Amino acid sequence: MSLPDGSLLRQAVVEIEEGRVVNYYEFREELPMTEWLGGEIHVVRDEEGILRAHWNNQLL
């Protein structure tokens, strides 16, 4: 996962509510109610400063 500051998290959890990234952290253990996505997620700030997550060129 790439973050707005350019840093990377290799295995991470991204929590999204109503299209906004509300939390992200390093993956440590299996979580219930989780959708697993392979590849890389990019977390970026949009023009309003809201964190958004993109995966395979799609907004999550």
Backbone hydrogen bonds, N-H to C=O, Kabsch-Sander energy under -0.5 kcal/mol:
donor,donor_aa,acceptor,acceptor_aa,energy
2,S,41,I,-2.0
3,L,7,S,-2.6
6,G,3,L,-2.5
9,L,1,M,-2.5
13,V,25,Y,-3.1
15,E,23,N,-3.2
16,I,14,V,-0.5
17,E,20,R,-2.5
20,R,17,E,-2.0
21,V,51,L,-2.3
22,V,15,E,-2.6
22,V,20,R,-0.7
23,N,15,E,-1.3
25,Y,13,V,-2.0
27,F,11,Q,-2.3
34,T,31,L,-0.5
36,W,34,T,-0.6
42,H,54,H,-2.9
43,V,2,S,-3.0
43,V,41,I,-0.5
44,V,42,H,-0.6
44,V,52,R,-2.6
46,D,50,I,-2.6
49,G,46,D,-2.1
52,R,44,V,-3.2
54,H,42,H,-2.6
55,W,58,Q,-2.6
56,N,40,E,-0.6
58,Q,55,W,-1.3
60,L,53,A,-3.0
